[in-house]
């Protein structure tokens, strides 16, 4: 068992180093592309295009970070036995280091906000009555204060939750587990509220004339779906290795599959609800979102997401056999993660592009941010046992299958 675990830790170390190298190189190239080459209109257009691609990558991995953070809080509240094997993955993805990294990676977005957001351009605000009316909310001092508040709340919760976990690993005292349940319960409410405001600032504000009442819950569900898929993928790919080998059962993978199926249905429900609300309202300010995603070739991506992120995984996860076999479940989880990337691209880039296209900056930004995020994830997950040692219920996991 120790040899297998050591071998796996060595692999994680190598993966972390590779992620770091890829991330640093790609971020450096992206930064060079964003700096521009002079003060010409062409140089400004190139800078704007690069920052638009960069925003997609940052929002994508911010969502994954918050998804892992949110599910770890949820697990500490409900204390379900089925979530224990995947808890360390969520804690590593939603670690305070990852939150700090994402806060740092948001700095270029703030510095280049005038390329991304109409409210950050005074000349445009002066000639737009909607922006003028919303200036009390969309202004630099208030936005920076909200930005700091979001990460302070998330970081404070992540830090205290992690400290409690470490204390219980050392002392084994159950009171720490109860403390986390009580501490995390209001945290779920704060998370949903803060995510709603944060994604209004970061994404919805790209088009200040458009708004959606479903935006907060829509992103919360999507974040949870991405985090659940990531954890399921990692565990199912290593189901035949220690320490997962000794606890994995068909019933446990079915639990993973059932929860993923629930999130898939919630994602479909929130998307359909948003569509019906916009369609029924038929207000120009809200219909622009759907119109922009039906122009050019964006409609093809919209169709791919409806089929690929809902119908294909929905019917695949209805099969008990697919949920009971780790390899099949891993393939479904990997498919969902790809769809999550496309979904974020579909949400953000049509604000800027009338024609669907993928450029070099999109790829480099994604690899750069993802590489740095992956490096920290590997660092976090190696620091502690992959399974919580303080919870004796893991020893009962094999009986869960009967």
Protein Blocks (a to p, Z undefined) as FASTA:
>chain_A
ZZmmmmmmmmmmmmmmmmmmmmmmmmmmmmmmmnogcjbfklmmmmmmmmmmmmmmmmmm
mmmmmmmmmmmmmmmmnopaklmmmmmmmmmmmgmklmmmmmmmmmmmmmmmmmmmmklm
mklmmmmmklmmmmmmmcfklmmmmmmmmmmmmmmmmmmmmmmmmmmmmnopaklmmmmm
mmmmmmmmmmmmmmmmmmmmmmmmmmmmbccfklmmmmmmmmmmmmmmmmmmmmmmmmmp
cfklmmgcfklmmmmmmmmmmmmmmmmmmmmmmmmmmmmnopaklmmmmmmmmgcjllmm
mmmmmmmmmmmmmmmmmpmklmmpmklmmmmmmmmmmmmmmmmmmmmmmmmpmbdcddfk
lmmmmmmmmmmmmmmmmmmmmmpcfbdfklmklmmmmmmmZZ
